[in-house]
Amino acid sequence: MTIAEAVVAEAAEAARPQSCASGYQEDPLSGAQLGAAPRLATASWLALTVAAVELKESALNFNKPRARMSGTSTPRYGTPNWEMIGNWLELPAEQDGPFWAVNLMDYRELADYADGRETTLTGREADDVYAPLGPLAEIGAMPAFSADVIDQPLGTPSYDRVAIVRYPSRAKFFEMQRREDFLELHVHKDAGMASTIVFAAYPLHASELPRGGAHVLRVRRFAEGQKPAADPTGVTPVAHFEIEGVIVGDERRWDDARFDRVDEASLELLKETDGIEEQIMIVMGPTEFDELAASVATARTAD
């Protein structure tokens, strides 16, 4: 069984809630009974997946009975792309390198913590508490972009914020998922996020954001066997990403993401683009921060 096949099988098993006869939960690796496990229930689903795969690969434990993963290893805010995650785990180090994680975020009106704690935080406020700037810095990742959504002419669900992080490699991405400081923060993301799409992408072009016009993001899936029609003259390219795949989302597939400055007339024209089967079109407000062009210019292949 390949790692990719192992991850898919592990994910299917993890989706079923597991418990001991006593009603206590089991530790996902040791099988030991736990009392209350609120932290495990909101732990990073990727951390549990990677840990399970490492156990599967361990020669020491290879012929021993497997303890099943318990708790919530599938996030409430989206469906993991287990096949791509498994392929990443098989990726040789010399083929790994930087990628950009583009996040489309749909917040709960009120944060909902899995451990039942009472809170007055909104979903957005809980996500702000989550913001894992420390763990990102420790693994060499770079926050590249963040902006609020002010309008969404096309696509569902309705998103509230767009953010981009450049990771030095997929290996470093997995490393972050297992850090204690990240796991402690992740509970707030789980509480605040109603749904999200996070896709791995690579920039084909990136430049500084020009003035004038609406700042528009289009996430597109191409019609089969077709190329998208050229953009109208009122569209000024800012950044263009090729999408490798969705890391976590709603099982839809996407091909590219374009950031542009768009005048009012062209915005209407972009709603009907030949060669596009489906698209999410988002108009963003002033950026909270914008280092997107710098993140591309300074990218280095992981050692």
C-alpha positions as CSV (number, residue, x, y, z in Angstrom):
1,M,0.0,0.0,0.0
2,T,1.4,3.4,-1.0
3,I,1.4,6.4,1.4
4,A,-1.3,8.0,-0.7
5,E,-3.5,4.9,-0.4
6,A,-2.8,4.7,3.3
7,V,-3.9,8.3,3.8
8,V,-7.2,7.8,1.9
9,A,-7.9,4.6,3.9
10,E,-7.0,6.3,7.2
11,A,-9.2,9.3,6.3
12,A,-12.2,7.0,5.7
13,E,-11.6,5.3,9.0
14,A,-11.1,8.6,10.8
15,A,-14.4,9.9,9.6
16,R,-16.2,7.4,11.9
17,P,-16.3,8.5,15.5
18,Q,-14.5,6.0,17.7
19,S,-14.8,5.4,21.4
20,C,-14.0,2.7,24.0
21,A,-16.7,0.6,25.6
22,S,-16.5,2.8,28.7
23,G,-17.5,5.8,26.6
24,Y,-14.0,7.4,26.9
25,Q,-12.1,8.3,23.8
26,E,-8.9,6.5,22.7
27,D,-5.6,8.2,22.0
28,P,-5.1,8.0,18.2
29,L,-1.6,6.5,18.5
30,S,-1.3,4.6,21.8
31,G,-4.9,3.4,22.2
32,A,-4.9,4.6,25.8
33,Q,-8.2,5.7,27.2
34,L,-8.6,9.5,27.7
35,G,-11.0,11.2,29.9
36,A,-12.4,14.4,28.3
37,A,-10.5,15.2,25.1
38,P,-11.6,18.7,24.0
39,R,-8.1,19.5,22.5
40,L,-8.0,16.2,20.5
41,A,-11.5,16.9,19.2
42,T,-10.3,20.1,17.6
43,A,-6.7,19.1,16.8
44,S,-5.3,19.7,13.4
45,W,-6.7,17.0,11.1
46,L,-3.5,17.1,9.1
47,A,-1.4,16.5,12.2
48,L,-3.5,13.4,13.0
49,T,-3.2,12.2,9.4
50,V,0.6,12.6,9.3
51,A,1.0,10.9,12.7
52,A,-1.1,8.0,11.5
53,V,0.9,7.6,8.3
54,E,4.2,7.8,10.3
55,L,2.9,5.0,12.5
56,K,1.9,3.0,9.4
57,E,5.4,3.3,8.0
58,S,7.2,2.6,11.2
59,A,9.0,-0.8,11.0
60,L,8.8,-1.1,14.8
61,N,5.0,-0.9,14.8
62,F,4.4,-2.4,11.4
63,N,3.2,-5.8,12.6
64,K,1.5,-4.5,15.8
65,P,-2.3,-3.9,16.1
66,R,-3.3,-0.5,14.8
67,A,-4.9,2.0,17.2
68,R,-7.6,3.9,15.3
69,M,-7.6,7.6,15.1
70,S,-10.3,9.2,17.2
71,G,-11.7,12.6,17.8
72,T,-12.4,15.0,14.9
73,S,-9.7,14.4,12.4
74,T,-11.9,15.8,9.6
75,P,-12.4,19.6,10.1
76,R,-15.9,21.0,10.4
77,Y,-15.0,23.8,7.9
78,G,-14.3,21.7,4.8
79,T,-13.4,18.3,3.2
80,P,-9.7,17.5,3.0
81,N,-8.3,16.4,-0.3
82,W,-6.8,13.2,1.1
83,E,-5.5,12.0,-2.3
84,M,-3.4,15.1,-2.8
85,I,-2.2,15.1,0.8
86,G,-1.1,11.4,0.4
87,N,0.8,12.3,-2.8
88,W,2.5,15.1,-1.0
89,L,3.7,12.7,1.7
90,E,5.3,10.6,-1.0
91,L,7.0,13.6,-2.7
92,P,10.8,13.2,-2.8
93,A,12.5,16.1,-1.0
94,E,14.3,17.1,-4.2
95,Q,11.0,17.7,-5.9
96,D,9.5,19.7,-3.1
97,G,9.6,23.4,-2.9
98,P,7.6,26.6,-2.3
99,F,3.8,26.8,-2.8
100,W,1.2,29.5,-2.1
101,A,-1.8,28.5,0.0
102,V,-4.7,30.7,-1.0
103,N,-7.5,30.9,1.6
104,L,-11.1,31.9,0.9
105,M,-12.8,32.2,4.3
106,D,-16.5,32.1,5.3
107,Y,-17.0,32.9,9.0
108,R,-19.6,31.8,11.5
109,E,-21.7,34.7,12.8
110,L,-20.8,33.6,16.3
111,A,-17.8,31.4,17.2
112,D,-18.7,27.8,18.0
113,Y,-16.1,26.0,20.2
114,A,-16.2,22.2,20.0
115,D,-15.5,22.0,23.8
116,G,-18.7,23.8,24.5
117,R,-17.2,26.9,26.0
118,E,-19.3,30.0,26.1
119,T,-18.0,33.0,24.1
120,T,-19.1,36.3,22.7
121,L,-16.5,36.2,19.9
122,T,-17.7,36.4,16.4
123,G,-16.3,33.9,13.9
124,R,-14.0,36.6,12.4
125,E,-12.7,37.5,15.9
126,A,-12.0,33.8,16.7
127,D,-10.0,33.5,13.4
128,D,-8.1,36.6,14.3
129,V,-7.1,34.9,17.6
130,Y,-6.1,31.8,15.6
131,A,-3.7,33.7,13.2
132,P,-0.6,31.5,13.5
133,L,2.0,34.1,12.8
134,G,4.5,32.6,15.3
135,P,4.3,29.0,13.9
136,L,4.5,30.4,10.4
137,A,7.6,32.3,11.1
138,E,9.2,29.3,12.8
139,I,8.9,27.1,9.7
140,G,10.0,29.9,7.3
141,A,6.5,30.6,5.8
142,M,5.6,34.2,4.7
143,P,2.1,35.8,5.1
144,A,1.7,37.3,1.6
145,F,-1.7,38.9,1.4
146,S,-4.9,39.6,3.3
147,A,-8.0,41.6,2.4
148,D,-11.7,41.6,3.3
149,V,-14.4,40.8,0.8
150,I,-16.7,43.7,0.0
151,D,-18.7,42.1,-2.8
152,Q,-19.1,38.7,-4.4
153,P,-20.8,38.9,-7.8
154,L,-20.4,35.2,-8.5
155,G,-20.0,31.9,-6.6
156,T,-21.0,30.3,-3.4
157,P,-20.8,30.3,-0.4
158,S,-20.3,34.0,0.3
159,Y,-16.8,34.6,1.6
160,D,-15.6,37.2,4.1
161,R,-11.8,37.3,3.7
162,V,-9.0,36.3,1.3
163,A,-5.5,35.4,2.6
164,I,-2.4,34.0,1.1
165,V,0.6,32.4,2.7
166,R,3.8,31.2,1.0
167,Y,5.2,28.0,2.4
168,P,8.8,27.0,1.8
169,S,7.8,23.4,1.1
170,R,5.1,20.8,1.6
171,A,7.3,19.2,4.2
172,K,7.4,22.4,6.2
173,F,3.6,22.7,5.9
174,F,3.2,19.3,7.5
175,E,5.7,20.2,10.1
176,M,3.6,23.2,11.2
177,Q,0.5,21.0,11.5
178,R,2.3,19.0,14.3
179,R,3.6,22.0,16.3
180,E,2.2,22.4,19.8
181,D,1.9,26.1,19.4
182,F,-0.1,25.6,16.1
183,L,-2.4,23.0,17.7
184,E,-3.2,25.4,20.6
185,L,-4.2,28.1,18.1
186,H,-6.1,25.8,15.7
187,V,-9.1,25.4,18.1
188,H,-9.9,29.1,17.3
189,K,-10.0,28.5,13.5
190,D,-12.3,25.5,14.0
191,A,-14.6,27.7,16.1
192,G,-14.6,30.7,13.8
193,M,-14.7,29.1,10.3
194,A,-18.1,28.0,8.8
195,S,-16.4,26.9,5.6
196,T,-13.3,27.5,3.6
197,I,-11.4,26.7,0.5
198,V,-7.7,26.4,0.8
199,F,-5.9,25.6,-2.4
200,A,-2.2,25.1,-3.2
201,A,-1.0,27.3,-6.1
202,Y,2.0,28.5,-7.9
203,P,2.4,32.0,-9.3
204,L,2.7,32.5,-13.0
205,H,2.9,36.2,-12.6
206,A,2.8,38.8,-9.8
207,S,3.3,42.5,-9.7
208,E,2.6,45.4,-7.4
209,L,-1.0,46.4,-7.0
210,P,-1.8,49.4,-9.3
211,R,-4.2,52.1,-8.4
212,G,-7.7,52.5,-9.9
213,G,-10.6,50.1,-10.4
214,A,-11.9,47.3,-8.3
215,H,-9.4,44.7,-6.9
216,V,-11.0,41.4,-8.1
217,L,-10.1,37.8,-7.5
218,R,-11.4,35.1,-9.9
219,V,-11.1,31.5,-9.0
220,R,-11.9,29.5,-12.2
221,R,-12.6,26.0,-13.5
222,F,-12.1,25.8,-17.2
223,A,-14.7,24.1,-19.5
224,E,-13.4,20.7,-20.6
225,G,-11.1,21.0,-23.6
226,Q,-11.4,24.8,-23.8
227,K,-9.1,27.7,-23.0
228,P,-10.6,30.8,-21.3
229,A,-11.2,33.8,-23.6
230,A,-8.9,36.8,-23.3
231,D,-9.8,39.4,-20.7
232,P,-11.3,42.7,-21.9
233,T,-9.1,45.8,-22.1
234,G,-10.3,47.2,-18.7
235,V,-8.6,44.4,-16.8
236,T,-5.1,45.0,-15.5
237,P,-3.3,41.8,-14.3
238,V,-1.9,41.8,-10.8
239,A,-1.2,38.1,-10.1
240,H,-2.0,34.9,-11.8
241,F,-1.8,31.5,-10.0
242,E,-2.0,28.0,-11.4
243,I,-3.8,25.8,-8.9
244,E,-2.2,22.5,-8.0
245,G,-5.2,21.3,-6.1
246,V,-7.5,22.0,-3.2
247,I,-6.0,21.1,0.2
248,V,-9.4,21.5,2.1
249,G,-12.6,22.7,0.6
250,D,-15.9,21.4,-0.8
251,E,-14.7,18.9,-3.4
252,R,-14.9,21.3,-6.3
253,R,-11.9,21.4,-8.6
254,W,-10.3,24.7,-9.7
255,D,-7.7,25.5,-12.4
256,D,-6.5,29.0,-11.8
257,A,-6.8,32.1,-9.7
258,R,-6.4,35.7,-11.1
259,F,-6.0,38.9,-9.1
260,D,-6.7,42.0,-11.3
261,R,-7.6,45.6,-11.2
262,V,-10.9,45.9,-13.1
263,D,-12.9,48.8,-14.3
264,E,-16.7,48.8,-13.8
265,A,-17.6,48.0,-17.4
266,S,-15.2,45.1,-17.6
267,L,-16.4,43.7,-14.2
268,E,-19.7,43.0,-15.9
269,L,-18.1,41.4,-18.9
270,L,-16.0,39.0,-16.7
271,K,-19.2,37.5,-15.3
272,E,-19.7,35.7,-18.7
273,T,-16.3,34.5,-19.9
274,D,-16.1,31.9,-22.7
275,G,-14.3,28.7,-21.8
276,I,-15.1,29.0,-18.1
277,E,-17.3,26.3,-16.6
278,E,-17.5,27.8,-13.1
279,Q,-16.0,30.7,-11.2
280,I,-15.9,32.5,-7.9
281,M,-15.6,36.3,-8.4
282,I,-14.7,38.3,-5.4
283,V,-14.3,42.1,-5.0
284,M,-11.8,43.0,-2.2
285,G,-11.5,46.1,-0.1
286,P,-8.3,47.8,1.0
287,T,-5.6,45.2,1.8
288,E,-4.8,44.4,5.4
289,F,-1.3,43.7,4.1
290,D,0.1,43.0,0.6
291,E,3.5,41.4,0.2
292,L,2.3,39.2,-2.7
293,A,4.8,40.5,-5.3
294,A,7.6,40.3,-2.7
295,S,6.7,36.8,-1.8
296,V,7.1,35.7,-5.4
297,A,10.3,37.7,-5.9
298,T,12.0,36.3,-2.8
299,A,10.9,32.7,-3.2
300,R,13.6,30.1,-2.8
301,T,13.5,26.4,-3.4
302,A,13.5,24.5,-0.1
303,D,16.7,22.8,0.8
